[in-house]
Amino acid sequence: MPETSASRPASTILLLRDGAAKEVEIFMMVRHHQIEFNSGALVFPGGSVDAGDQEIVKRSDLYSGGEGLSESDRGFRIAAIRETFEESGILLARAKGSNTPVDAKRAGEIADAHRVALNEHKISFLSILADNDLQLALDTLVPYAHWITPEGMPKRFDTWFFLAAAPPDQLGTHDGRESTDSIWVSAREALEGGENGRFKLPFPTTRNLIRLAKQPSVKAALDHARGMSIVTVMPVMTKTDTGRQLRIPREAGYDGEVFEVG
């Protein structure tokens, strides 16, 4: 039996805003076709928890809203905010001593000054926060789902999904490196695009979009998430005559237990 590879801690954020068509819109990106994992897929911003995130965990002056969270939980949230900033330029942070999010103008200035260097590993996220007197707004993230890549896959992730209301007027844009396009899209439109071939949607993305599509507003989505009991999902994959079948816990709340994924 092949050895099961370890899963890497990772985080992703579903950034939400109320759209003009009275539907919740989500910021999503198309991953570069040369990226090894989920190449060409429409995904939420996110990525692996790294050593720099753990350094920020130790600096409680660099974040707020982490009271009552374990170091591991703080690490997942810090990584989610960092990856979102790297990939979209959207910054979930506050000026030290402030209760309001960094405004779009200030977030844009910080992104223009540091985002490229951060993506090229020429500066740390910790330094950006410290030099700009910022604190990450950990309390703006609401846990939404927990997925672990099936055993037997060569690259595996232990991923927490979070919901967050996008800061006002922070529109976001792809980085041109890991992602080649970005869009604010309703869950309904994204799912329709997955069905007609416009978008390539990974299975966890599809299931979470279906769940989110039931919510009429950002507030409703966040309230629903706060009241949820999150069940860890690690799909069990089997091959069938027509493709693959994934089995997930019914109690995870994804309207089913067995799914054909082609």
N, C-alpha and C positions, 0 to 999 in steps of 0.2 A: 504494500500500500504506500503511495507517495506521501512524503512528509508534508504536513500542513504548514504553510508559511504563516508567520505571525502577522497580526493586523496592526496597522499603524494608526495612532490616534489622529483624528481629523475632525474638522468642523465646517459647517456651511450655514449661510444665512439666507432666508427668504425675505428679502427687503420688500415691503409692501407700501402701496399708496392707493388711495381711493381714486379710481379712474373717472373720466368724464362720462363714460357710458354706464355709470353706477355699477361697475364691477371692480373688484379688487385687482390691481395690477401688480406684477412681480418683476423685479429686475433680473434678467437672465442674459447669459452670454453663450456664444458659440465657441467651443474650444477649438484651438488650432488643430488642423488635420495631422500635424506632425507630433502632437502630444501623444505619449504612449497610452495614457489612461483616458477613456471616453473621448477619443479624438473625433472632432466634428459634431459632438453632441451639444444640445442646448441644455445648459446647467445653471444652477445657482452659484454665486461666487463662494469660494471656500478652498480649503486645502489642509495639509498636514499641520499638526502641532509641532513646533520646532523648539530648539534649545533656547532661542531668544525669547520665546513666549514664556518659558519657565523662569527666565531672568526677570521678566516683568512681574510674574506672580510674586516674586520676593520683594517687589517694590510697591508696597501698598499706597504710596503717594502718587502712583501713576494710574490708578483706577479708582472708581467709586462704584458703589452698589454691589460689592462683592461680599458683604456681610452674610455670614451663615453658609457660604459656599466652601466646599473643600478646595484644596490646592488644585486637584485634578479638574474640578468643575471650572475654576477660574482660568486654568490653562486652556480649556476648550473654548471658553468665551473670548479670551484674549486672542487666540489664534483666529477665531471667526472674524473678529473685527479687523485684525491685521490683514488677513487674506482679502477681505472685502475692500479695504483701502487699496491694497496692491492692485487688485484686479479691476476695480471700478472707480476708485478715487473718492468714494463715499466714506465719510468718517463719522463713526459713532463715538463721539467724545465731547467733553465739556472743558472749558477753561477752568483752571483750578479755582475753587471757591464759588463757582457758578452752578446753578441748577438747570440751565438751559443748554441745549445742544449747540455745538459750534455751528455758526451760520454758514450758508453756502459760499459766501465770499471768502471767509477765512479758511474753510475747508479747501476751496479751490487754490488759494495761495499756498497752503501747505502741500497740496498735491503737486502743484507746478514746481515747487522748490525741491521736493524730496522723493516723489513717487518713482521716477526713473532710477535714481540712485539706490532706492530701497530694493527695487526689482533686480538690480544688478549687484546686490549684496555689497554696495559700497558704503552703506550707512545702516545702522540698526533702527528698528522701530522704537526701541527704548530711547535712543538718542533723540529721535524726532519728538517723542512725547515730552521728554525732559527739557529739551531746548525751547519748546514752544509752550511750556507751562500747561500741558494738557493732561486730562485724566480720561481714560476709557470709560464709557458709560455701560458697565456690565449689566446693569439692571434694565437696560432697554431691550435685552435679548430674552425671549421666552422660549424655553425648551419645547420642541414640537415633535421630534422623532429621534430614534436611535437605531441605526442600521449597521450591521457588520457584514462585510463581504462574505459570500459562501465559502466554506472550506473547499479546498481543491483548486481555487483560483490562484494564479501566480502572483498577483498583486492584491493585497487585501487591506481594507480600511475599517476602522472602528469609528464611525462618524455620528456626531450629534448634529441634528438639524435644529436651527433656531428661527423663530419669527422675530421681526423687528419692523417697526414703522420707519420708513425712510425719513431722514431729517428734511424739513421743508426746503424745497428748491434745490436740493442736492440731486442732480439728475443722473450722474454717473456716466462713465464711458469706458469701453474695453481698453485693455493695455496694448493691444497689437502684438503681444508676445504669446502668452498662453491662450488668449482669446482673440478672435478676429472680427467679432461683431457683438453688439449688445442691443437689448430691446426691453422696453417696458411692455409687458404683455399680460392679458388676463389668463387665468388658468384655463378657461374655456377655449380661448384662441390657441394657446400652446398645445392643448390636448388635440384639438382639431388638426393642428399642424403635424402632430405626431402621427395621426391617422392617415392624412393625405400625402405624407412624404415631405412636407415643407421642413419639418424639424425631425431630428434624431433625438429621441428621449430615452435616457436610461430608465430601467424599471423602477428604482426608488423615486426618481423624479416624477415619473408618471403617477405613481400611487399617491405621492404627497400633493401633486397638483389636483388630482381627483378629490382628495379630502378638502383641500383649500377652496375648491370651486363651490363648495356648499355654503361658504360664508359670504354675507352680503356687503360687508364693510371691513375695514382694517380693525376697527374697535371690536367688532364681533369675532373676528379671527383671533385676535389677541386674548379676548375674554375666554373663548372656547379653549385655546391652548393652555391657559392658566388653570383651567378646571380638569384637564386631562390627566389620566394615569398613563405614563409612557411605558409601553412594552417593547423590549428590545427585539429587533427583527434580524435574524440571520437566516436568509432563505436556504432551504434545502433543495438542491438542484438535481434533477434527473433528466436523462435524455429520453425523448419519445420519437416515434416514427416521423413526426412533423417538425421537430425542433427540440425545445427544452421546456421543462415544466418546473415551476418554482412553487414551493410550499412555504407559507409563512404563518405565524400564529394568528388565528382568527381574532383573538382578543386584542390584537394590535390596532384594530379599528380601520382596516382598509377594505371593508366590504367584500371579504372573501378569504379563502385559505389556499386555494390552488389556482395557479395562473399559467396559461400557455404563453410563452414569450417568443416563439418562433426560432 
